[in-house]
Amino acid sequence: MRSDIAVSKQTSMPDLATLKVFALNLQVANDEYAQLIALWNLALAKAKR
């Protein structure tokens, strides 16, 4: 992460220092990947109607 750029002044994004980062369990994320993709595709299909 670059600390020499004031992102919040350049974009509509908040200052990177204010973002909260949380731990991610990669095994759980991997296990739920197929379900997440299926739900995403369902949402996209409904949006195209």
CNS distance restraints for C-alpha pairs under 8 A (distance, minus, plus):
assign (resid   6 and name CA) (resid  10 and name CA) 6.64 0.50 0.50
assign (resid   6 and name CA) (resid  15 and name CA) 7.01 0.50 0.50
assign (resid   7 and name CA) (resid  11 and name CA) 6.02 0.50 0.50
assign (resid   7 and name CA) (resid  13 and name CA) 6.74 0.50 0.50
assign (resid   7 and name CA) (resid  14 and name CA) 7.17 0.50 0.50
assign (resid   7 and name CA) (resid  15 and name CA) 5.86 0.50 0.50
assign (resid   7 and name CA) (resid  16 and name CA) 7.05 0.50 0.50
assign (resid   8 and name CA) (resid  12 and name CA) 6.10 0.50 0.50
assign (resid   8 and name CA) (resid  13 and name CA) 5.33 0.50 0.50
assign (resid   8 and name CA) (resid  14 and name CA) 4.98 0.50 0.50
assign (resid   8 and name CA) (resid  15 and name CA) 4.80 0.50 0.50
assign (resid   8 and name CA) (resid  16 and name CA) 7.76 0.50 0.50
assign (resid  14 and name CA) (resid  18 and name CA) 6.99 0.50 0.50
assign (resid  14 and name CA) (resid  19 and name CA) 7.49 0.50 0.50
assign (resid  15 and name CA) (resid  19 and name CA) 7.21 0.50 0.50
assign (resid  24 and name CA) (resid  29 and name CA) 7.60 0.50 0.50
assign (resid  25 and name CA) (resid  29 and name CA) 6.24 0.50 0.50
assign (resid  26 and name CA) (resid  30 and name CA) 5.97 0.50 0.50
assign (resid  27 and name CA) (resid  31 and name CA) 6.11 0.50 0.50
assign (resid  28 and name CA) (resid  32 and name CA) 6.18 0.50 0.50
assign (resid  29 and name CA) (resid  33 and name CA) 6.00 0.50 0.50
assign (resid  32 and name CA) (resid  36 and name CA) 6.19 0.50 0.50
assign (resid  33 and name CA) (resid  37 and name CA) 6.22 0.50 0.50
assign (resid  34 and name CA) (resid  38 and name CA) 6.21 0.50 0.50
assign (resid  35 and name CA) (resid  39 and name CA) 6.22 0.50 0.50
assign (resid  36 and name CA) (resid  40 and name CA) 6.10 0.50 0.50
assign (resid  37 and name CA) (resid  41 and name CA) 6.11 0.50 0.50
assign (resid  38 and name CA) (resid  42 and name CA) 6.20 0.50 0.50
assign (resid  39 and name CA) (resid  43 and name CA) 6.20 0.50 0.50
assign (resid  40 and name CA) (resid  44 and name CA) 6.24 0.50 0.50
assign (resid  41 and name CA) (resid  45 and name CA) 6.09 0.50 0.50
assign (resid  42 and name CA) (resid  46 and name CA) 6.29 0.50 0.50
assign (resid  43 and name CA) (resid  47 and name CA) 6.23 0.50 0.50
assign (resid  44 and name CA) (resid  48 and name CA) 6.32 0.50 0.50
assign (resid  45 and name CA) (resid  49 and name CA) 6.89 0.50 0.50
